[in-house]
């Protein structure tokens, strides 16, 4: 289990949303003083594939999802308070069966 933040102080939030899959996945970008960035988002029920340029850590804030990493045969379920990492130049399929899945995506160095 990870210790998820409940708020971020001293940040800039990009007001234009990142909208994917006809609005079924929506996030906002948060910029930090140290030049790092995260996105905070919601995923509606469905299955969605995301490619990654940079390495990412996906922390699940609420709800749950099933994730299959690119080229993996097995899937893993992640619930609130857990996370998974995705390598750079890779990808993953994330599926939500019901409700909303809320996440924090951190772009890793």
Secondary structure, DSSP 8 states (H G I E B T S, - for coil): -----S---S-EE--S-EEEGGGTEEEEEEE-TTS-EEEEEEE-SEEEEEEESS-EEEEEEESEEEEEETT-S--EEEETT-EEEE-TTEEEEEEE-SS-EEEEEEE--
